[in-house]
């Protein structure tokens, strides 16, 4: 990173953004809610292409659990109307054929490298968001909300800077 930053710590998310491209009801419903997004994997890789990377320079608290400063891959497990966000210590390969350690997507994901699992509050939007977006909302020096938005779904989880 270039430049300087005083009085705080960075949280950086690097991800690819899938687009609806005219598709509707991307998440489905009922017992199949979200399952098509898995594309044969056990969980969704959050985004597209190379696994999403979440990097934090400070410990973060989600509910009663603490995520240690570090770098993580993000995955989501879908249940009917509910998302579980997974912070995993799996590394990310640069492509499906890359020889380096880690995962490409989530096809070989297993939970033994989970650092933290947290439930996300789910809301329906009255508009459609064409391109998947990860956002930080209602931020203060003490914390805020980590949000994921796509089509008409908004999944959000609050966090604070751990003390």
C-alpha angles and dihedrals in degrees: 000000000000128000128030134283123193130192102018149044131258126246111191129184120192114190147144118244119225116209128219092225092193096317118135134198089024092171097046120205146259119015090348094055107144095350096115089060090060089068090202096319124114094243138012116267094220107244125359141293114004113031115270113259122214115192125184128180092200137044112266128203120219108184106312094336128090125218108207120228108272145084124302142174115236125225133168129214112204126213124173102295095345136091128201113201114214124202106198133186090220111123121229125246117219091230140358091262098043115125095217123108120268137052135302103214113327104294095118096033117141125174098239090092094051111129094182140355119200133178116239124214110239126213134173118234124216089225135053121246107208099197123049110250135192112200142172111227136189091008124186133164087270099052142281141199129309107213137188118196130186135150102336098329125104115188116186140174127186122229138178134202104266116241 
